[in-house]
């Protein structure tokens, strides 16, 4: 069954909404100005379902909603100040997370280990952007920013990647079977 443009737009909007729901949910930790966020889990799931092009569009919709003032960023924050603040590099880096992870999902159809590898690479690029920006904004050296903005989050990211790869793959298959998305062979 061929999916329609309306179905495509609906699923992109739905995944942007999922990101808007999961994005504000965060846990502050005492060692860092960067909270534990579920935004990357939402992005991992989005690209598992949509691939890189539609996944990037979905994330950009979320980003624009937050920039417009709707409190969808971590800890229910929003606005340009958030993007220009200490965690703004992570918000920008998430564009590359969606692009790289989604590319791996599309390029290596059915290879779960490659989905995970793409998410790891995309996360590393996100962390590079975020850490450089955090170091600049918080007047830290790179090592201190790495300790504050990356190291505490790695165990949780592994769990999020595993959830996204296995649950997202199942959701992807079911949506394709129902005709809502196409999966290239």
C-alpha positions in Angstrom: 0.0 0.0 0.0 1.4 3.4 -1.0 1.3 6.1 1.6 0.0 9.6 0.8 1.5 13.0 1.3 -1.0 13.6 4.1 0.2 10.4 5.9 3.8 11.6 5.5 3.1 15.1 6.8 1.0 13.5 9.7 3.8 11.2 10.8 6.4 14.0 10.6 4.1 16.2 12.7 3.4 13.3 15.1 7.1 12.7 15.7 7.7 16.4 16.2 4.9 16.3 18.8 6.5 13.2 20.5 9.7 15.3 20.7 7.8 18.2 22.2 6.4 15.8 24.8 9.7 14.1 25.7 12.0 17.1 25.2 10.9 19.1 28.3 11.2 16.0 30.5 14.6 16.3 32.1 16.4 15.5 35.2 18.9 18.0 36.6 22.1 16.7 38.0 24.3 18.6 40.5 27.5 18.2 38.5 26.4 19.9 35.3 24.3 22.8 33.9 23.2 20.2 31.3 20.1 18.2 32.4 19.5 14.6 31.5 17.1 15.0 28.6 14.8 12.7 26.7 15.2 14.8 23.5 17.8 12.4 22.0 15.5 9.4 22.7 12.7 11.1 20.8 15.2 11.8 17.9 16.4 8.3 17.9 12.9 7.0 17.6 12.0 9.6 15.0 14.8 8.6 12.7 14.1 4.9 13.2 10.6 5.6 11.9 11.2 8.4 9.3 14.8 8.1 8.2 17.1 11.1 7.9 15.3 13.6 5.7 11.9 13.5 7.4 13.6 13.0 10.7 15.6 16.2 10.3 12.4 18.1 9.2 10.6 16.7 12.3 13.4 17.9 14.6 13.6 21.3 12.9 9.8 21.7 13.5 10.4 21.0 17.2 13.4 23.4 17.3 11.3 26.2 15.7 8.4 25.6 18.1 10.8 26.0 21.0 12.4 29.1 19.5 9.0 30.6 19.1 8.5 30.4 22.8 6.6 27.2 23.4 8.3 25.5 26.4 9.4 22.3 24.7 13.1 22.4 25.6 14.5 20.7 28.6 12.9 21.7 31.9 10.1 23.3 30.0 12.2 26.2 28.7 12.1 27.9 25.3 13.2 30.9 23.3 16.4 32.1 21.6 18.1 32.5 25.0 18.0 28.8 25.4 19.7 28.3 22.0 22.3 30.9 22.8 22.8 29.6 26.4 25.2 26.9 27.7 23.1 24.0 26.3 22.4 25.5 22.9 25.2 23.6 21.1 23.4 20.4 22.0 20.2 21.7 20.5 22.1 22.5 17.2 24.0 19.2 17.4 20.7 17.3 17.5 20.2 18.3 13.8 23.3 16.3 13.0 22.2 13.5 15.3 19.0 13.2 13.2 20.9 13.4 9.9 23.6 10.9 10.7 21.4 8.4 12.6 18.7 8.6 10.0 21.2 8.0 7.2 22.4 4.8 8.9 18.8 3.6 9.3 18.1 4.2 5.6 21.4 2.9 4.3 21.6 -0.2 6.4 18.0 -1.4 6.3 17.4 -4.3 8.7 20.9 -4.2 10.3 20.2 -3.3 13.9 23.9 -3.1 14.8 24.3 -0.4 12.1 21.3 1.5 13.4 23.1 1.6 16.8 26.4 2.5 15.2 24.7 5.5 13.4 23.2 6.6 16.7 26.6 6.4 18.4 28.2 8.5 15.6 25.4 11.0 15.6 25.6 11.3 19.4 29.3 11.9 19.2 28.9 14.7 16.7 26.1 16.2 18.9 28.4 16.0 21.9 31.2 17.7 20.0 29.0 20.6 19.1 27.5 20.8 22.6 30.8 20.5 24.5 32.5 23.2 22.4 29.6 25.5 22.9 29.3 24.7 26.7 33.0 25.3 27.1 32.7 28.7 25.4 29.5 29.8 27.2 30.6 28.6 30.7 34.2 29.7 30.3 35.5 26.1 30.8 38.3 24.3 29.2 37.2 21.4 26.8 38.0 18.7 29.4 35.9 20.3 32.1 33.0 20.8 29.6 33.4 17.2 28.6 33.1 16.1 32.2 30.1 18.3 32.8 28.2 17.8 29.5 29.1 14.3 28.2 30.6 11.8 30.6 27.7 11.6 33.1 25.2 11.0 30.2 26.9 8.1 28.4 25.3 5.2 30.4 21.8 6.7 29.8 22.5 7.3 26.2 23.4 3.6 25.7 20.0 2.7 27.2 18.2 5.2 25.0 19.9 3.9 21.9 19.0 0.3 22.8 15.3 1.3 23.4 15.2 3.2 20.1 16.8 0.5 18.1 14.6 -2.3 19.3 11.3 -0.6 19.9 11.8 1.8 17.0 12.6 -1.0 14.6 9.4 -2.8 15.6 7.3 0.4 15.3 8.9 1.0 11.9 8.0 -2.5 10.6 4.4 -2.2 11.8 4.0 1.3 10.3 5.4 0.1 7.0 3.1 -3.0 7.0 0.1 -0.7 7.7 1.2 1.5 4.7 2.1 4.6 6.7 5.7 4.7 5.8 7.9 3.2 3.2 11.0 1.2 3.9 13.5 0.8 1.0 14.9 -2.6 0.6 
